[in-house]
Structures are given as structure tokens and as C-alpha cells.
Amino acid sequence: MSDEIDPPAFEEYDVPEIGTVLDPLGDAGYRVRLLDGRVIGVPAASGTASQANAPTDIAAALASPPQPPPPQAQIYDQQQALGYVDTATGLKLKTTEYAQAKFTSQVALVRLALSAGAIDDSTAQNFWDFDNAEQTLSTADFLALMLRYGLHCKTLFDTFAP
């Protein structure tokens, strides 16, 4: 036999014009069956879930429900629209998938020409920045920029792509 006394069972209670509190969510909130039949969890805005605080806490939660986060695809698109600012050169580049594909093909061609001896590290490489202004860097500086740019785009994809 145990000398411990079980706490009394929770008794549901009605909150006028809102619904029924089914049980507490610890001190953090309430599980409520709304008048329309939906069951939701709401935080205790007062800091302590209690029958006395329930009407105000639940009304506050219903008045300003938390907004769902935007879908990952939307975040990815927003991040791509911001572009990439290279700290080493100060240049800003587009990070759309179209721009990434263009830079990728340009890097492949530059590396092929470099390995074939058709160009060297000092050969000028022209490209377009975020504002569609033509920019020029040496081959070595261009490839270094493309490495930083590519790592930035990969991080965007790894973090936000759907």
C-alpha cells in the first residue's frame, strides 16, 4: 500500500462563449473544445493556466492566433530574390536558378579554356551583376568569386529549397 494520495482528476469546465476546457497543458496552457467542435491547444497568456485565467487567456489566443511559417518554397524564392553580395569584391550577383545556370556554364567554359591554355589567370572575364551592369575580373578573381557564389547558392538550397 502506498501513502501517496493521487491528485484529484481534472474536471472539464465551460468558458462562456468559447467552449470547454478539456484539460490543462501543464501550467503552459489549455486544451479546449471550441463551440464549433474543434479541439485546440492555447497558451496561457497570463503565465498560469487556471480556471480563473482561462476566459482571458483563451480569448487572447483566439484573437491573435500564431501565423504559420511561410512554405519553404516561398522562403527559397525570397532568399534567391535578394541576391548574393560578395564581401571580397563588393559585387552583388543574382541568385535565381537561371543566373546560377548561366554562371555554372561560364565557369565550365573558363576552366576548360584555362586547362587548354587558351587563357591564363590574368585574362579578363566579363559577366553581369545583380543590376545588369557589366563587370570584369581576372580569370583567377572570377573563379574565386564563383566559388564563394556557388557555396552561397548551395547553402540557400540546402537550407530553404522545398
N, C-alpha and C positions, 0 to 999 in steps of 0.2 A: 504494500500500500504506500501511496505517496501522500505526503503532507501538502503537496503543491495544490493550489487552487487554480483551476482553469479560469481564464478571463471570461467574462460573460460574452455570449455570442453577439455579434453585431446585429442590431435591428435596423432594417431599412427605414428610411423616413422620407416624407414628401417635402419638397421645396415648392411652395406655391408658384404657379405659372411657369415652372421649369420642368419638373419631373420628380423622379425618385432617386435618392442616393442609395445605391445598392451595397456599397461597402467603401471603406476608406482605402486610399492608396498610400498607406503609411501616414506620416504627417504631411506628405507632399501634395495630396490632392484627393480627388473623389472619383469613383466610378458611378456614372449617372445614367439612368434610363430617361431620356427626354420624353416629352409628351407625344412626339411623333413616333416613338418606339425605338429610335436609335440609341445604342449604348456607347457612351464616350468616356474617356478619361480627361479630367481637367485638373490643372494645378491649383493649389491653394494660394491665391494671390496674397492672402493675409499672412502666409507663412506657417499657419497651423490649420490643418483640416479639422473642423469641428461642426457640429450641428448648428451652432450659433453663427459661425462664419460662412456656412455653406451658401446661403442666398446671395451674398455679396461676391464671394469667390467665384461661384459658378456663373453669375450674371456677367462678371468682368471677363471671364474666359470666353463666353459666348459672344460678347460684344466685340472682342478683338481676337479672333482665332489666329493661330500661327499660320503664316503663309508657307505653302510648300516650297521647297527649293526649286529653282528652275531645272528643267531637264538637262542632263549632261550635254546633249547635242547643242542646246541653246548656249550654255556656258562656253563650249568649244568654239562656236561661231563668234561669240562676243570677244573671246580672247584672240582669235585669229584677226578680227577686225582692228584690234589695237596695234597690230604690227610688232616689230622687234626693233629695239633701239640697241645698237652695238656700243658698248661702253668704251671699247678701244678706239673706234673711229668716229663715234657720234652719229653715224649714219642710221637712218630708220628705214627698215625694209618691210614690204608686205609679207604677211604670213598665210595668205589664203592658200588653199591646196593648189590652185592654178599657179601662183607665184612660186610655191615650193617646187612644183614640177619643172617650171622654167629654169630656176636656179640649179636644180639637180642635173638637167640636161646640159646646162652651161658648164657646170663643174666637171661632168664626164668628158666633155669635149676639150676643156682646158687641160685636164690631166692626161688625156690621150696625146694632145699636141705637145705637152711638156715631155712626156716619156719618149715621143718620137723625135724630139729635138727640134721641132718646128718653132717652138717658142722657148723662152727661158724665164727665170723668176722675175726679171725686170720688165718683161713685156706688159704693155698696158692692156688692162681688161676693162671693157665698158659694160655697164649694167644700169638698170633703172631703180631708183629708190622708191620709197613709200609715196612720195608726191609726184611720181613720174618724171623726176629730173634725172638727167643722165649723170652718172658718176663714173670715175675712172680710178682704178687702183692697179698697182703692180700685180703680176700673177701671184707672187708669194703672199702679198697682203690680201688679195682677193680670196685665195684658198683658205687663209687663216680666218677671214671673215665668214666664209661659207661653213667652216667647221663650227664656229660659235653659233651661227644662224641655225644650222642643222640640229645641233644639240638643243637649242631653244625650241625648235619645232617638234622635236621628239618628245621633249618634256611636256609641251602642250598636249600632244597626242596621248602620251602615257597618263597624264593627269585628268584630261577632260573629254577625250573622244568617247562617243557613245559606243 
